[in-house]
Amino acid sequence: MTTGVKDPLGRTAIGVSVTYAEKTPSGWQGKQEIFFDPESYAYLGQTRDDGEIVSARAAWGVVSRPGARP
């Protein structure tokens, strides 16, 4: 775990790194970094070792029924 890093969108985050030395069943190999908000620990996104953004969460919300948008 590393504190004070930047997530894919440039926000301050906590970074957790995982390195897969061998290929996973999905074909992934190498380092992956997963980012969390330092106050709420909410998921912010993740990158691969080549710096490619795998995902980034810009916003989220709670709704009262399936299919509704916040």
Backbone hydrogen bonds in HBPLUS format (Angstrom, degrees):
<---DONOR---> <-ACCEPTOR-->    atom                        ^
c    i                          cat <-CA-CA->   ^        H-A-AA   ^      H-
h    n   atom  resd res      DA  || num        DHA   H-A  angle D-A-AA Bond
n    s   type  num  typ     dist DA aas  dist angle  dist       angle   num
A0002-THR N   A0015-GLY O   2.77 MM  13  5.02 151.5  1.85 148.3 156.6     1
A0015-GLY N   A0002-THR O   2.72 MM  13  5.02 168.8  1.73 157.1 159.2     2
A0005-VAL N   A0013-ALA O   3.18 MM   8  5.31 139.7  2.35 154.9 150.0     3
A0013-ALA N   A0005-VAL O   2.72 MM   8  5.31 150.0  1.80 154.2 155.6     4
A0007-ASP N   A0011-ARG O   2.84 MM   4  5.37 153.3  1.91 147.9 156.4     5
A0010-GLY N   A0007-ASP O   2.93 MM   3  5.20 168.3  1.95 120.7 122.4     6
A0014-ILE N   A0036-PHE O   2.84 MM  22  5.12 162.1  1.88 151.5 157.6     7
A0036-PHE N   A0014-ILE O   2.88 MM  22  5.12 151.5  1.96 144.5 153.6     8
A0016-VAL N   A0034-ILE O   2.82 MM  18  5.17 157.3  1.87 151.2 159.0     9
A0034-ILE N   A0016-VAL O   2.82 MM  18  5.17 167.8  1.83 149.9 151.8    10
A0018-VAL N   A0032-GLN O   2.83 MM  14  5.26 157.3  1.88 157.4 164.8    11
A0032-GLN N   A0018-VAL O   2.74 MM  14  5.26 153.5  1.81 156.6 165.9    12
A0020-TYR N   A0030-GLY O   2.81 MM  10  4.98 170.3  1.82 136.4 136.6    13
A0030-GLY N   A0020-TYR O   2.91 MM  10  4.98 160.5  1.95 133.3 139.4    14
A0024-THR N   A0028-TRP O   2.83 MM   4  5.23 154.4  1.89 143.5 151.7    15
A0027-GLY N   A0024-THR O   2.80 MM   3  5.12 160.9  1.84 115.8 122.1    16
A0049-ASP N   A0031-LYS O   2.77 MM  18  4.77 116.5  2.18 158.1 148.4    17
A0033-GLU N   A0047-THR O   2.94 MM  14  5.35 162.6  1.97 146.8 152.6    18
A0047-THR N   A0033-GLU O   2.93 MM  14  5.35 151.1  2.01 147.4 156.7    19
A0035-PHE N   A0045-GLY O   2.80 MM  10  5.34 171.4  1.81 161.5 159.7    20
A0044-LEU N   A0035-PHE O   2.85 MM   9  5.32 170.0  1.86 144.9 141.6    21
A0037-ASP N   A0042-ALA O   2.83 MM   5  5.20 156.5  1.88 146.0 153.5    22
A0041-TYR N   A0037-ASP O   2.85 MM   4  4.59 137.1  2.03 128.3 137.5    23
A0057-ARG N   A0044-LEU O   2.74 MM  13  5.10 171.4  1.75 141.3 143.3    24
A0046-GLN N   A0055-SER O   2.90 MM   9  5.44 154.5  1.96 142.3 143.8    25
A0054-VAL N   A0046-GLN O   2.90 MM   8  5.52 156.5  1.96 139.7 145.8    26
A0055-SER N   A0046-GLN O   3.32 MM   9  5.44 161.6  2.36 141.3 141.6    27
A0048-ARG N   A0052-GLU O   2.94 MM   4  5.43 152.9  2.02 149.8 158.7    28
A0051-GLY N   A0048-ARG O   2.87 MM   3  5.40 157.1  1.92 123.1 125.9    29
A0068-ALA N   A0065-ARG O   3.22 MM   3  5.80 164.4  2.25 134.5 137.3    30
